[in-house]
Amino acid sequence: MNAAANGIWQRNPALAWREIDEETVIISPGESVMHELNDTGSFLWRHVDGRRTAEDLAALFVEQYDVTPETALADTLELLEELSTRKLLVPTESPLGGAAR
């Protein structure tokens, strides 16, 4: 699955998660796997809400961290790709019933 800059993502609703000391711990109950996100991964996780695009999320990184918009977008897309590959994030369904693009 390729994370597009205008794609909209949401947290996988089948997962349990908790923030501990500003880091996010996610449990995949079906696979009995625990995932720990670092500071930037946790920042992204907190802001993925099923409404923001990768570009929107990258803009938040620019506000929070000392990075250029280009670097923020590249890093955001890479992180979205990684989290979606691990099935921690899933595409948001569009109102027409298909995956948002």
URSULDA-V12363 format. One record per helix or strand of 3 or more residues. SS is the DSSP state (alpha for helix, beta for strand). FROM is the first residue (numbers start at 0). TO is the last residue. Records with the same first field share a line. If there is no record, write none. Layout:
SS=FROM-TO  FROM-TO
//
This chain:
beta=7-10  15-19  22-27  32-36  88-90
alpha=38-46  53-63  68-84
//
